[in-house]
Each structure stands twice: as C-alpha cells, then as structure tokens.
Amino acid sequence: MKVRGAGRIARAGAQALADYADSYGGTTLEGFRTDIAKASDALLSSRPTAVSLWNGVHATVKDVDHGPDLESARLSVVDNGRAFVASSEKAVAAIARIGAKRVKDGDVIMTHCNSSAAIGAITEAAMQGKEVRVYATESRPWRQGLLTARDLAQAGVDTTLIVDSAVRAVMPKVDRVFVGADTITSAGNLINKVGTSQVAHAAAEARKEFNVCSETYKFSPITLLGDMVTIEERDVGEVVRAGELPEGVGVYNPVFDATPAKYIDNIITELGIMGPGAVYGVMVRQLGDRVFRME
C-alpha cells in the first residue's frame, strides 16, 4: 500500500524490474533469466488484482527469453521497462484530454477512491476554464479519498469529501461520475476499489452518466481464456483494532468489487472513448495471437 493506484503500481513494477536489470551483478544468461523470473513473481504476488501490474511486468520481460546473451537480455528488460513507464504516463495525459471533453461547464462530478486518470480528466476540464464541483468519497478503510480531495483542491477544484455511505444521498446533485479502474475484463466489467459498484448502481438509479477512466493496459487478457479476477481481501486490522469486537465476530475486508458492464456508460482510454462491448475487440487487436498462447 506504499504505492496506490493501478497505473502507479504498474509503473512501479516495470521500473523496479528495469532498475534490477540495470544493476544486475550476475554473470550468466541462465542465472539472469531465473532471477528476473523470481523478481517478476514477487511483484505479481504483491497485488494480484491489479492486471495493470501483470501487463506492466510482462511487457518489461517479454524479450528476456529471446536475448542471445546476458547483455542483450539485460538491456531488453531495462529498455522495455522504461518504455512501458513512458507509454503509461502518455496514456494518462491522453485520457485527461479526452475525458475533459465529457465535462460541461457547471458540472457536479462524483469520484471514488484515488485515480490519477480520473483526477486528470477533472483537473484538465478545470484548467480549460470550466466551472466544476466535485464530491469525493472517503474510500474506507485506507481513506484514499483524502488524497483525491487534496489533489483536486491543489488544482483549484471546488471539492467536498463525503463518507462512502452518503453516495446515494448525494447522487441526485451530481451530473456525472468519473472513476478509475484496476482491471477491466473481456466482457467489459469493471474491477475497482470496493464501493465502486454502489456508486455505479446509485448513478444508474439517478440516471447519471458513469465514466471509467482506464489505460488499455488495465484490460485483462487472462479473462479472455476464462480466468477469474482475484479479489484481494486485506487484514482485519485495517478495519478494527484488537479488542474492539467480541470473540467470534468476523470482519470481511475486500479491497475491490465488480461493477457489471451494463452500469458503465463510457470507458475513456488513451485510444478514445468506447463502450464496454468494445473491450474484447481492442484486447484481441492489441495482443493478437499471443492471447491464445498465454499460459
């Protein structure tokens, strides 16, 4: 949790592998391949729900088995990792420009958790001179909404922090919703910070536009082959302190939840705005026949 946000996690993973390869002290190609595989597994096990990390890691090490010698394999990891980071940053900037076009002057927006892509779209709209007000959810238990409120306030955006349970009460005042994504499945379903699904349900009930800001590397290729997305459950100590509950009372602390595609109006990506039904085609075009050769 020292690095938060799917995009930041992906960039951190790619950069970590690039730095590891850059300073690698081993002397054999076989040893490097073994060590980089162990490093990749360690990163992937840290945040199993964030497909952005999966894609970032695999984009970084994709050529390591094709290098004819240690130096070329090592440099491929360095170059690919740095290229992924640069591409990710460009994608966030593109999403901000595209997403800002969905914002109208005078809009009231709701956002959930802390998404650099969603914040980018909102702040870009404000920088264009549009009057925008934002309701940011607190996002328990880690309260990432405080980070969002600070980021928006620093950008000069009129922002109000609300508790998560106030979403339905506030939604009638809102014009549209912007959230980020941890994973988007081949069916166009959204996996994001727990509580996102209740925001989407409330938006649908109130007939408010629900927008997902997502880089395409958050599209999950493993879901094409039927794999399910793992929903992380974190320690109960994030929710209650020792002794606060009597013995025998359980605590359920999932990090993410699933929002069905039918509640999503737009997915705003660096390639443009698409509906959930377009995700499958984009995923296949980007991956090609690699989709059907994945382990």
N, C-alpha and C positions, 0 to 999 in steps of 0.2 A: 504493500500500500504506500510505499515511499514514492512510487510513480503511479499516477492515476490518469485515467482516460485511455481508451483503447488505442488511439493514434499515438499518444506519447509512449505507451507501453511497447507498441510495435517499433517505434523509432529507437527506443532504449535498447530493445533486444537486438536489433540489427546493428546498432552502434557498438554494443558490447561485444558481439562476435567479430566485428571489424577490428576493434581495439585488441581483442585477444589474438587474432591472426597477425596483426601488425607487430605485436611484441612477442610472438611465439618463439620459444627458445629451443624447441626440439630439432632433431637433425634428420628425421626420415619422413617420407611421404606417408607411409602407412601409419606412423605414430600420429602425424598431424590429423589424418582423417579420423582416427579413433578419438583423439582428443576433441576435435571440433564437433563430433557427433555427441560426445558426453556433454559438452558445453551447451549444445542445442537442446538436448533432452532436459537439462537442468532448467533452462529458460522456459521451455514449453510447459513443464510441470508446475511452474510458479503461478500461472494464470490460465487454466485450461479452457475457460470460456471465451477468452479473447482470441478470436480467429485472426485478428489483425497481427497478433504476435506470431501465430502459426505461419501466416503468409509472409511476414517480415523475415522470420528465421529461414524459411525455405527459399525465399528469394535471395538471401545472403549466401547460402551454402549450395545453391543449385549447381554450381560448376566444380565443386570440390572433388568429385569423383572422376572428372574428365581431365584434370591437370596432369601433364606428363611427368612433372617433377614437383618437389616440395615448394619451390619458389613460385611457380605459376599457380599452384593450388592455393597457396597462402595469399597471393596478391588478388586472386579471384574473389576471395572472401572479403578482403579489405575494400576492393572496388565495388562489389555488389552491395555490401552493407552501406557504404556511403551513398551509393546511387539510390538505394531504397529510401534513405533518410531524406535526401533532396527531393525525390519524387513525392514523398508523403507530405512534405512541407508545401510543395507546389499545389498538391491536391486540396489541402485545407484552404489555401488562398483562393483557389478557383471556386470552391464551394461557397466561400464567403461572398464572392462577386455574384454568383448565380443565385444563391439563397436570398440575397438582399433585394433582388427583383420581386420576390414574393411578398415583401413587406411594403405596406402602403403607409403614407403619411397619416399619423394619428393612431396607428395600430397599437393595441394592447396585446402583448405576447406572453405566453407562459412557456417556461423551460424547466427541465428536470435534471437534477444531478449537475455534472460539470463536464460539458462537451466543448472542446476548443472549436470544433466545426460549427456547432450551433451558435456559440458565442460570436464567432467570426461573422456569420451571416447577420446577426442582430447589430453588432457594432459597425459593420460596413454600411448597413442601412442608415444608422445614426450619423455616420460620417458623411453620408450623401445629403444630409440636411433634413432627413425625415424625423418627425417627432414620434418617438417610440417610448412606450412604458412597458415594463417587464415585471411579471410575477415569477420569482424563482423559488422552487420548492427547497425545503431544508435538506432533504435527502438523508434521512437517518439510515444507519447509526453513525456513519462517518461524517455526516453534515457537509458533503461536498458542495451543497448549495451555497454555503458561505463563501466558498472560493468563487463561485459564479457571480454572486452578488458583488463581491469586491472587484472582479474583473469588469463587470458592466458599469459599476459606479465610477471606476477609474477612467472608463471610456466616455463618461458623461451621460450615461443612460439612466433615466429615472427608474429605479428598481425597488421592489418590495419583496422581502423574504416572507414566505408563508410556510406553516407546518404542513407536512405531507397530507394530513387528514383534511386539510382545508381545500384541496383541489376541486372537489365537486361544488363547493360553495362559491368559489371564486370563478369557475369556468364561464358562467354567463357574462362576466365582464370582459372576457377575452375574445380577441378576433381570430387568432391562430396560435398554434403550438409549434415550437421548434425543439427537437430533442436530438441527441446523438445516437450512436449505435456501437455496440460491442461486437455483434455478429448479425448478419442478415442471411437467412437460409435460402436455398434454391427456390423455395416456394414463396419467398418474399416476406416471411415472418421476421419480426424484429426481436432480437435478444438484447436487452439493455438493463440498466440499473433497475433493481426491484422498485416497483411503484410506477414504472413507465406504462404498464398495461392499464392501471387505473386512470392515469392521465388520458390515455387513448380512449378508454370507454367513456369517460366524462366528456371528452371532446366530441365523440360521436353522438352522445345523447343531446348535447347542446348544439350540434351541427356546426362545429368549429373545425377549421382546417388543421389537419395533423401532418406535420412535415418531419421527416427524418433526414438529418444531415450525415452523410456517410461516404467515406472514401471507398472506392470499389474493392480495395484490398480487405475490406471487412466482410465481403461476400464469402460465404463458407463453401469451398469446393467439396469438402468431405460430405456435405449434406446431399450432394448430387447422387452419391452412391448409397444413401440410406442411413448414414451415420447420424446419430442424435447429438445435439449440442449439450455438453455437460454444464449443468447449473451449479456453480460453486456454492457451498454452504460454509460460512465462516464461524469462528469461535463465538460461543455464547457470551464471553466476556466483553464483546463489543456492544452487547445489549443490556446486560445486567451485571452488577458487581456481586462478588461472592457473599452469600448470606442474605441477599435481598428476596429470594424466593424460598419457600419451604421445600424440603426434600421431596422429590418425586414430580415436581413441576418442570416440564421440558421447555426448551426455547428453540424455535426454528428461525434461523438467520440466513436466508438465501441472499446472495449478492445480486442476482439478476432475475428477471421474469420474461415471459414470452408474450409478445403482442401480435395477434393474428394479422395477416396481410389485409384483411377486409377493413381494418380500422385505420389503415395508412393511406393518406391521400397522395403524398408525393415523397419520393426518395431523391434527395438533392445530392448529386455526386459531382466529381470533377469532370465527368463526361456530359453532364447535363441533368435535367430533371426527368425522372422516369417513374412509372407506376410499379408496384410490387411484382406484377406479372412479367416485367421486362428483365428481372434479375437473372432468371435462368439463362436467357439468351446471351446476356452480357458475360456471364460466368463462363459459358462454353466458348464464346468467341475469344475471350482473354486467355483461357487455358488450353484450348484446342484439344488434341487427343491425349494430352497429359492427364486430363480428367479421368480417363478410363485406364490409366496405368498407375494410379496412385495406390499405395499400399494401405 
